């Protein structure tokens, strides 16, 4: 039996798709850097080094949208795309985990 198909992505412009992809890459790296969830300094260091390049790509995606006249962010549509791409789970790694009950 096959797993259920994920919902389709909403229709996005190329720039919006690039924005979503770059944003999630940054979120993933921030999750790896998060000291409350980290395992070692080396993996955090590597993620921080990669973050610099990914932040530039994120900025370029936003700049491309702006240059093309895409001045409005369609938050509901982009949020749907983020949910489809597992953005909720991925962004949880950026937050501080709840305190454990002793």
Number of C-alpha atoms within 10 A of each C-alpha: 3 4 5 6 6 9 11 10 15 14 11 14 11 11 18 21 17 19 22 20 18 21 19 20 19 23 20 19 22 20 22 22 24 16 14 13 14 14 12 11 11 11 14 19 13 13 19 17 12 14 19 12 12 19 15 12 19 21 15 16 22 19 16 17 20 13 10 10 9 15 11 8 10 11 9 9 15 19 15 16 22 20 15 15 18 13 18 12 10 18 16 13 20 19 12 12 10 6 6 5 4 3
